[in-house]
Amino acid sequence: MKHNIYNCYLKRFFDLVLVIIALLCLWWLIVIVAIVLHFANKGAGVFFYQNRPGLNEKIFKIIKFKSMTDERDADGNLLPNEKRLTKIGAFVRQTSLDELPQLFNVLKGEMSLIGPRPLLPEYLPYYTEREKLRHTVRPGISGWAQVNGRNAVSWDQKLEYDAYYVEHLSFALDCKVILRTLRNVLEHKDVQVVPKGTLLSVERHDKVKKIAGE
């Protein structure tokens, strides 16, 4: 990672300025989405909180709009995601409105507007040394991997994009990601309303077992 003035000081400054402007412009939208989800989620709450590793692997709670109910079967188990996802929730995901509360994560200094997406803590043991570069910067609401295929690319490629971003981090690259993100949001590009695919921990655990001949 290049330790220049932008990476060390200006990136955080621009994050704060842009987030404050965004919150001043979008507060009404955040309020409306929260009210609608309050009723659509049938008492399950409006916000979704989950532990994620951030800068230097420090754990923080990411905030998103909750797009599912907490409906359960006769045995008390949560129903599959497809059955708990409401029509309003699907719309919120498709339009990326569920990401709006993460502006508060940026405001608190836990995230950046642009950076590697924060993944699950259980993935930490499965990164290669190069992939661990993703935790030398603040995670982002959007990132180089998200504008280059998002969930449509393999884990190996996605994590390679993250490492590339850290190695080439610059004002110009961040601007490119912001512009591509806005375009993708408007076009609803590369959005999976119900994410599909193998968890990184499962995929790489299976690979390790195969290599070991188990």
Disulfide bonds with the S-S distance in Angstrom:
none
